[in-house]
Amino acid sequence: MYDRYVSPLSERYASKEMQYIFSPEKKFRTWRKLWIALAETEKELGLPITQEQIDELKQHQDEINFEVAKEREKLVRHDVMSHVYAYGVQCPQAKGIIHLGATSCYVGDNTDIIIMAEALKLVRRKLINVLNEMAVFADKYKAQPTLAFTHFQPAQPTTVGKRATLWMMELKLDLDDLDYLIDSLRLLGSKGTTGTQASFLELFDGDHAKCRKLDQRIADKMGFAGCYPVSGQTYSRKIDSRVLSVLAGIAQSAHKFSNDIRLLQHLKEVEEPFEKNQIGSSAMAYKRNPMRSERMASLANYVMADMMNPMMVASTQWFERTLDDSANKRLSIPEGFLAIDGILDLYLNVVDGLVVYPKVIEKRLMSELPFMATENIMMDAVKAGGDRQELHEKIRTLSMEAGKNVKEKGLDNNLLELIAADPAFNLTLEELNRAMEPSRYTGRAKEQVEEFLDEVIRPLLDANQAELGVKAEINV
């Protein structure tokens, strides 16, 4: 097992559940379900198919004789017909009606849609669980003041919880896109060689109504709302592009979160989880490397780049179909899902174990807060009888002096001392220090967290209680 390439996505990153969804066993079992659905529907619509034939198909639907199909494919060089043959070996009474009237895309494309739909639902479940954990974190730290940044430069304070809602809002947008995509997915149905259903029209003796019913009944049996009304031999490859676009959107959000955590870990304000047996440069006493967040960013880059694959495939399909999509789809779709699955497991793991250091946060905030508070200080001085225009010029000059002391001399921020020493302000150092209460400068951050959780997130979580309880599966 060590003498050939194995994808890191399956060895290191993706969960067993997502790997099974894209496994050969899942694919070929789905093929057989589709063949049964086709035979049942054709029987219902009057074709000479017996219940005994259908029962035989059902009896062997999960007993896939892989080796028979593999040996047959070496001979005929066709995967679908090899599995038709292998299924027929097990079902001698029914072998003549397996795949009746269909093309390879009947099982191939419909299975792709079914598998993507199931994978999207797993992605959704994990996304809901990330939001749930993040909601707990945001609520816990909703009132914890912290220095905010614009351009990664100190800016007006916010709270740790409010910052978390920014990460959550992006995930909520991703969830909206995901839900729309899941709700809009349809099967290809039974469209035939060029999408005209000519073979089925022949089977049903020119009965157009039965051709229409064939598609809808197969969709019903497979749990879908319907089939795409028109297609060539394949479903439009824009569907794959839409799917990867949604996955790439989640990757963008995860990358943004991971970047913020990496920066906060550099500041020693917030850290991702740390394993007690972790070794290497990330485990030194004086530092912690944000390895999980870095891995999230790395996988996210892959998913965002992977989005280009189905875009190029969709844009270059010729007329009713070409086959230059096949090899690409076998790679880009499963690996996009496996990568986003790994990302969401990492996201869940990181959020669940985030460590916050309030003292470090407070120290950094208080070192910058006097600069942020100058407007408030000036207003207090005006109330104490000062001249607003004079105070405005003075506070600008004193701020420049304090900034020079910090940047050029490496001293602590002494802006409050400089203001207290200036009689124009008529404020004591004690009064100025009392004005440095951080919560005075965080605006509605705490209330915004509460409102966002109460009005947006908690109703969402309440409606998805059955989805909660996913635990992150981290392999390495």
C-alpha positions in Angstrom: 0.0 0.0 0.0 3.0 2.3 0.2 4.2 1.9 -3.3 1.7 4.1 -5.1 0.2 7.6 -4.8 -2.7 8.1 -2.4 -4.6 11.3 -2.2 -3.9 13.3 1.0 -7.6 14.4 0.8 -8.6 10.8 1.8 -5.5 10.0 3.9 -5.3 13.1 6.0 -8.2 15.6 5.6 -11.7 14.3 4.6 -14.0 12.4 6.9 -15.0 8.8 6.4 -18.6 9.9 5.8 -17.6 12.2 2.9 -15.2 9.6 1.5 -18.0 7.0 1.4 -20.3 9.3 -0.5 -17.7 9.4 -3.3 -16.7 5.8 -3.1 -17.1 3.2 -5.9 -19.5 1.2 -3.7 -21.8 4.2 -3.2 -21.7 5.0 -7.0 -22.5 1.5 -8.2 -25.2 0.9 -5.6 -26.8 4.1 -6.8 -26.6 2.9 -10.4 -28.5 -0.2 -9.4 -31.2 1.9 -7.6 -31.6 3.9 -10.8 -31.9 0.8 -12.9 -34.6 -0.5 -10.6 -36.4 2.8 -10.7 -36.3 2.8 -14.5 -37.6 -0.8 -14.7 -40.4 -0.2 -12.2 -41.5 3.0 -14.0 -41.4 1.3 -17.4 -43.5 -1.5 -16.0 -46.0 1.0 -14.5 -46.3 2.7 -17.9 -47.1 -0.5 -19.7 -43.9 -2.1 -21.0 -43.8 -5.9 -20.7 -41.7 -6.1 -17.6 -42.7 -8.6 -14.8 -42.7 -8.1 -11.1 -40.5 -11.2 -10.8 -37.8 -9.4 -12.9 -38.0 -6.4 -10.6 -37.9 -8.5 -7.5 -34.8 -10.2 -8.8 -33.1 -6.9 -9.4 -34.0 -5.8 -5.9 -32.7 -9.0 -4.4 -29.2 -8.4 -5.7 -29.1 -4.6 -5.7 -26.5 -4.4 -2.9 -24.5 -7.5 -3.9 -22.2 -5.8 -6.4 -19.9 -8.2 -8.1 -17.0 -5.8 -8.6 -14.6 -8.4 -10.1 -17.0 -9.5 -12.8 -17.6 -5.9 -13.8 -13.8 -5.2 -13.8 -13.0 -8.2 -15.9 -15.8 -7.3 -18.4 -14.5 -3.7 -18.7 -11.1 -4.9 -19.7 -12.8 -6.6 -22.6 -15.4 -4.1 -23.7 -13.8 -0.8 -22.5 -17.1 0.6 -21.2 -17.8 0.9 -17.4 -21.6 1.2 -17.6 -22.2 -1.7 -19.9 -19.7 -3.8 -17.8 -21.9 -3.2 -14.8 -25.1 -3.9 -16.8 -23.4 -7.2 -17.7 -22.3 -8.0 -14.1 -25.8 -7.2 -12.8 -27.3 -9.5 -15.5 -25.0 -12.3 -14.4 -26.7 -12.1 -11.0 -30.2 -11.6 -12.4 -30.6 -13.9 -15.4 -34.4 -13.3 -15.6 -34.0 -9.5 -15.6 -30.8 -9.1 -17.6 -32.8 -8.2 -20.8 -34.6 -5.3 -19.3 -31.7 -3.7 -17.3 -31.0 -0.2 -18.7 -33.8 -0.6 -21.2 -33.9 2.5 -23.6 -31.3 4.3 -21.6 -27.8 5.7 -22.4 -24.8 5.6 -20.0 -25.6 9.1 -18.8 -28.9 7.8 -17.3 -26.9 6.2 -14.5 -23.7 8.3 -14.8 -25.3 11.8 -14.7 -28.2 11.0 -12.4 -25.8 9.4 -9.9 -23.5 12.4 -10.1 -26.5 14.6 -9.1 -27.6 12.2 -6.4 -24.1 12.0 -4.9 -23.6 15.8 -5.0 -26.9 16.4 -3.4 -26.0 14.0 -0.5 -22.6 15.6 -0.2 -24.1 19.1 -0.1 -26.4 18.0 2.7 -23.3 16.8 4.7 -21.6 20.1 4.0 -24.7 21.8 5.2 -24.8 19.8 8.4 -21.3 20.7 9.3 -21.8 24.3 8.4 -24.8 24.4 10.8 -22.6 22.9 13.6 -19.8 25.5 13.0 -22.4 28.2 13.4 -23.7 26.6 16.5 -20.2 26.5 18.1 -19.5 30.0 16.9 -22.8 31.3 18.5 -21.6 29.9 21.9 -18.3 31.7 21.5 -19.9 35.0 20.3 -22.3 35.0 23.2 -19.6 34.3 25.8 -17.4 37.1 24.6 -20.1 39.5 23.4 -19.1 42.2 26.0 -15.3 41.6 26.0 -13.8 44.8 24.6 -10.9 44.4 22.1 -9.0 46.6 19.8 -10.5 46.6 16.3 -8.4 47.0 13.2 -8.9 48.7 9.9 -6.0 48.1 7.4 -4.5 46.1 10.4 -4.0 49.4 12.1 -5.6 50.2 15.5 -9.1 51.5 15.2 -12.2 52.1 17.3 -12.7 49.2 19.8 -15.2 46.4 19.2 -15.8 43.2 21.2 -14.5 39.7 20.7 -18.0 38.5 20.3 -18.9 41.1 17.7 -15.8 40.1 15.7 -17.1 36.5 15.8 -20.4 37.6 14.3 -18.5 38.9 11.2 -17.2 35.3 10.6 -20.7 34.0 11.3 -22.4 36.4 8.9 -20.2 35.1 6.0 -21.1 31.5 6.8 -24.8 32.5 6.9 -24.5 33.9 3.4 -22.9 30.6 2.4 -25.7 28.7 4.0 -28.3 30.7 2.0 -26.5 29.9 -1.2 -26.2 26.3 -0.2 -29.9 26.0 0.6 -30.9 27.6 -2.7 -28.6 25.2 -4.6 -29.9 22.1 -2.8 -33.5 23.1 -3.3 -32.9 23.7 -7.0 -31.1 20.5 -7.9 -32.9 18.2 -10.3 -32.2 14.9 -11.9 -31.2 14.5 -15.6 -33.9 11.9 -15.9 -34.2 9.7 -19.0 -33.3 11.9 -21.9 -31.6 9.6 -24.4 -28.7 10.0 -26.8 -29.2 13.7 -27.6 -31.8 14.7 -25.0 -34.8 14.1 -27.3 -36.1 10.9 -25.5 -36.4 9.3 -29.0 -35.6 5.8 -27.7 -38.3 6.1 -25.0 -40.8 7.5 -27.5 -40.2 4.4 -29.6 -40.7 2.1 -26.6 -44.0 3.8 -25.7 -45.3 3.7 -29.2 -45.2 7.5 -29.7 -46.9 8.3 -26.4 -45.4 11.7 -25.4 -47.3 11.7 -22.1 -45.6 8.5 -21.0 -42.2 10.0 -21.8 -43.0 12.9 -19.5 -44.3 10.6 -16.8 -41.2 8.5 -17.0 -38.9 11.4 -15.9 -41.2 12.6 -13.1 -41.8 9.1 -11.6 -38.0 8.3 -11.6 -37.4 11.6 -9.9 -40.1 10.7 -7.3 -38.5 7.3 -6.6 -35.1 8.9 -6.2 -36.3 11.6 -3.8 -36.1 14.6 -6.2 -38.7 17.2 -7.0 -38.3 16.6 -10.7 -35.9 16.5 -13.7 -34.4 19.3 -15.7 -36.9 20.0 -18.4 -34.4 20.0 -21.3 -30.9 18.8 -21.8 -28.6 17.2 -24.3 -27.3 13.7 -23.4 -25.9 15.1 -20.2 -27.2 17.6 -17.7 -25.8 21.0 -18.2 -22.2 21.2 -16.9 -23.1 24.6 -15.4 -24.6 22.6 -12.6 -21.1 21.4 -11.6 -20.0 25.0 -11.9 -22.7 26.2 -9.5 -21.9 23.4 -7.0 -18.2 24.2 -6.9 -19.0 27.9 -6.7 -20.9 27.4 -3.5 -18.1 25.2 -2.1 -15.6 28.0 -3.1 -17.7 30.5 -1.3 -17.5 28.5 1.9 -13.7 28.2 1.3 -13.5 32.0 1.1 -15.2 32.4 4.4 -13.1 29.8 6.1 -9.9 31.3 4.7 -10.9 34.7 6.0 -11.6 33.2 9.5 -8.3 31.3 9.5 -6.4 34.5 8.5 -7.9 36.4 11.4 -7.1 33.6 13.8 -3.5 33.5 12.6 -3.1 37.2 13.1 -4.7 37.1 16.5 -2.5 34.2 17.5 0.5 36.3 16.5 -0.8 39.0 18.8 -1.2 36.3 21.5 -4.9 37.4 22.0 -6.6 34.3 20.8 -5.2 30.8 20.1 -6.5 27.8 18.3 -6.6 24.5 20.2 -3.2 23.0 21.3 -2.7 19.2 21.8 -0.8 18.1 24.9 1.3 15.7 22.8 2.0 18.2 20.0 5.7 18.5 19.2 7.9 20.5 16.8 8.3 24.2 16.4 4.6 24.8 17.1 5.0 23.4 20.6 7.7 25.7 22.1 7.1 27.4 25.4 7.1 30.9 23.9 4.9 30.3 20.8 2.1 28.4 19.3 2.0 28.0 15.5 -1.6 28.2 14.2 -1.3 24.9 12.3 -5.0 24.1 11.9 -5.8 27.6 10.7 -2.9 27.4 8.2 -4.2 24.0 7.0 -7.7 25.6 6.5 -6.2 28.4 4.4 -4.2 25.9 2.4 -7.2 23.7 1.6 -9.3 26.7 1.0 -6.9 27.9 -1.7 -7.3 24.5 -3.4 -11.1 24.7 -3.4 -11.1 28.2 -4.7 -8.7 27.2 -7.5 -10.7 24.0 -8.2 -13.8 26.2 -9.0 -12.1 26.9 -12.3 -12.3 23.3 -13.5 -16.1 23.0 -14.0 -16.2 26.5 -15.4 -13.8 25.6 -18.1 -15.6 22.3 -18.7 -19.0 23.9 -18.9 -17.8 26.6 -21.3 -16.2 24.2 -23.8 -18.9 21.5 -24.2 -19.9 21.0 -27.8 -23.6 20.9 -28.8 -25.5 17.9 -27.2 -22.3 16.5 -25.5 -18.6 15.8 -25.7 -16.5 13.5 -23.5 -13.8 16.0 -22.5 -15.7 16.5 -19.2 -15.3 13.0 -18.0 -11.7 12.8 -16.6 -12.0 16.4 -15.2 -15.3 15.6 -13.4 -13.8 12.5 -11.8 -11.2 14.7 -10.1 -12.6 18.2 -9.6 -16.0 17.3 -8.1 -15.0 14.7 -5.5 -11.9 16.4 -4.5 -13.6 19.8 -4.1 -16.1 18.1 -1.7 -13.4 16.2 0.2 -11.4 19.4 0.7 -14.3 21.4 1.9 -15.2 18.6 4.2 -11.7 18.7 5.7 -12.0 22.5 6.0 -15.3 22.4 7.9 -13.9 19.7 10.3 -10.9 21.9 11.0 -13.2 25.0 11.4 -15.4 23.1 13.9 -12.3 21.9 15.8 -10.8 25.3 16.0 -13.9 27.1 17.1 -14.7 24.5 19.7 -11.3 25.0 21.3 -10.5 28.7 20.8 -8.6 30.1 23.8 -9.0 33.8 24.6 -6.5 35.8 26.7 -8.4 38.8 28.1 -5.4 40.3 29.9 -3.4 40.4 26.7 -6.4 41.9 24.9 -6.9 44.5 27.6 -3.2 45.5 27.6 -3.1 46.1 23.9 -6.5 47.9 23.9 -5.5 50.2 26.8 -2.2 51.1 25.1 -4.1 52.4 22.1 -7.3 53.6 23.7 -6.2 57.1 24.6 -5.8 57.9 20.9 -9.3 56.5 20.2 -10.8 58.5 23.1 -9.6 62.0 22.1 -13.0 63.1 20.8 -14.6 62.1 24.1 -11.9 63.7 26.2 -12.3 66.9 24.2 -16.0 67.0 24.8 -15.4 66.4 28.6 -13.0 69.3 28.6 -15.5 71.6 26.7 -18.1 70.7 29.4 -15.5 71.7 32.0 -15.3 75.2 30.4 -12.7 74.8 27.7 -12.7 76.4 24.2 -13.5 73.7 21.6 -11.4 75.1 18.8 -8.3 75.6 21.0 -8.8 72.1 22.6 -9.1 70.5 19.1 -5.7 71.9 18.0 -4.1 71.1 21.3 -5.3 67.5 21.4 -4.0 67.0 17.8 -0.6 68.3 18.8 -0.4 66.3 22.0 -1.5 63.1 20.1 1.4 63.6 17.6 3.8 64.0 20.5 2.6 60.9 22.3 2.7 59.0 19.0 6.3 60.1 18.5 7.2 58.9 21.9 5.7 55.5 21.2 7.2 55.0 17.7 10.5 56.8 17.8 11.5 56.4 21.5 9.9 53.1 22.3 8.1 54.6 25.3 4.6 53.9 26.6 1.7 55.9 25.4 1.8 59.1 27.6 -1.1 61.0 26.0 -3.2 61.1 29.1 -0.3 62.5 31.1 0.3 65.2 28.5 -3.4 66.2 28.5 -3.5 66.3 32.3 -0.5 68.6 32.4 -2.1 71.1 30.0 -4.3 73.6 32.0 -6.5 74.2 28.9 -8.2 70.9 29.5 -8.9 71.4 33.1 -9.0 67.6 33.7 -7.0 65.5 36.2 -5.1 62.3 35.3 -7.6 60.5 37.6 -10.5 61.9 35.7 -8.9 60.9 32.4 -8.2 57.4 33.6 -11.8 57.0 34.6 -12.8 58.0 31.1 -10.8 55.1 29.7 -13.5 52.5 30.5 -13.3 50.4 27.3 -17.1 49.6 27.2 -17.7 53.3 26.7 -16.1 53.0 23.2 -17.5 49.8 21.8 -20.8 51.4 20.7 -23.6 48.8 20.2 -21.2 45.9 19.7 -22.7 43.8 22.6 -26.2 44.6 21.6 -25.5 43.8 18.0 -24.3 40.4 19.0 -27.4 39.7 21.1 -29.7 40.9 18.3 -27.9 38.9 15.6 -28.0 35.7 17.7 -31.6 36.2 18.7 -33.0 37.3 15.4 -30.9 35.3 12.9 -28.8 32.5 14.3 -30.9 31.0 17.1 -34.0 30.6 14.9 -31.8 29.0 12.3 -30.4 26.6 14.9 -33.8 25.8 16.4 -35.1 24.9 12.9 -32.1 22.6 12.4 -31.9 20.8 15.8 -31.7 17.4 14.1 -28.5 18.5 12.3 -26.6 19.4 15.5 -24.1 17.1 17.2 -21.5 16.7 14.5 -18.0 16.2 16.0 -14.9 17.2 14.0 -13.0 14.3 12.5 -9.3 15.4 12.4 -7.0 12.7 11.1 -3.6 14.4 11.4 
